[in-house]
């Protein structure tokens, strides 16, 4: 059986053993995860192995921001219970994980000693699930936001060709408000052009089947084209950030809100370059 990097990473996250040891264990067990854990335990390399069968759905998403604001990072660390997630030791580890991610380092490798100590203290299956790091690209601003005490974490980058606008309080506030929008409404894409056609087609198939079930048959083809177009547009307003209703003012879309910020900054165009949204356990 071929041993993939994903398999090695999963075993490493579950046991805190080294990459080489995880690969060896998977090879010895023909890719069987439980047998690989047993193999590592027998060699004394898997402190967390006794908890590998426990689900880790609680935890914290932590953020770290560089002093100059030009790089930011998120780190999601999972555990089994909310009780452990609220302890000082756990919060401290999560903060360290975000800082290490900010520095562009491998969190599991850099914090392996801290990780082992945390496992001993908590007795739970703790997993360093994922990280996200943004470095400002060009002229613009970064913003980060942690929602619900670490249940949701957001990063966003706004870009503009105007250096004065990039340094303005207006753009910083806009980036923060866009973070709030993303946390609340969970968009998947920035704009409709980013949505894969296959995803739109799949959604239309569901909607048309429901329409057929309701009406008994579909409308004539000449009317169907317009119906499909309307359905696709509505779908994009739900999953595309710029087309969503702006949470702070329902009379605006996010796109219209940013156009207003652009005017306040002297007319310089403002673009949502990218965003990341991590939700605990999702």
Secondary structure, 3 states (H helix, E strand, C coil): CCCCHHHHHHHHHHHCCCHHHHHHHHHHCCCCHHHHHHHHHHCCCCCCHHHCCCCCCEEEEEEEECCCCCEEEEEEEEECCHHHHCCHHHHHHHHHHHHHHHCCCCHHHHCHHHHHHHHHHHCCCCEEEEEEEEECCCCEEEEEEEECCCCEEEEEEEECCCHHHHCCHHHHHHHHHHHHHHHHHCCCECCHHHCCHHHHHHHHHHHHHHHHHHHCCCCCHHHHHHHHHHHHHHHHHHHEHHHCECCCCCCCEHHHHHHHHHHHCCCCCCEEEEEEEEECCC
